[in-house]
């Protein structure tokens, strides 16, 4: 996956939440641009615990080379501001 594909998804207006599918089998939902940081070779994605929504969030590293696909989630979100 190229950084440009991810950048286009993250900064799309209006914001369209999406899911990242890396080769590891995990999935990462990105519902807002502030929940992902894009680097040259990878992403840092904020991951919330589904079982404990009030728990502190963690950040996970995802290599661009490991991303098999990106798919839109159902709902779009209006930009703030």
N, C-alpha and C positions, 0 to 999 in steps of 0.2 A: 504494500500500500504506500502511496506517495504522500508526503506531507500536504501537497496541494489538495488532494481529495478530502483529507481530514479538515484542513483549514476551511474549505468551501462549506463543509457540513457545519462546523462550529460557528462560523460567522454568517450563516444564511439569515436573511431577514424576510419574512418574520422567522423567528426561531422555530426550527422543527426538531423536536427531540429525536434521538436516534440510539441504536444499540450497536455496540462493537462486538464482533465475534472473532476473538483470536484463536489460534490453533490449539491452545490449551484446553478449550472446552468451556472456559468461564465466559460469562457475558458481562458487559458493562453498559449501563444505561446512562446516557448523557442528556439530561433534561434542560440544561441551561449552559451557556458558554463558560460561565465561571467555574464549572465543575470539571474542566479539562484544561491541561496545559500542554502545548505542542512544542516538542523539541525537534532537532534535526533527525534523530533516529528513533524517537519514541514519543509516547504520551504519558502523562501522569493524570490519572482519572480518580476523582473522589468517589469512594465506594461507601454507601450507607448499608448498614446491617438491616436486612429485611425483617429479621426476628426481633431486633431491638432498635426501633426507630429513634429512641432517645439516647442511644449510646454514641460516644464520640465517633466521628467519621474517620476513615483511614484513606490514604492515598496509595494507589497501586500503579506500578510501572507496566506499560504495555509497549513492546517493540513494534514499530511500524511493519517490520518484516513478518511478524507473526499474525498480523490482522488478515483474516481470510475474507471477511466481508463487513459491510456496514449497512444497516437497514433502518428505515424510518420507523418511529413509533407512531401510534395512531393520532394523538392530539398534537396540535401546534400551540405554541405559547406566544403571546403578544410581547414585543420588546418593551422593556421598562423605560420610561422617560419620555 
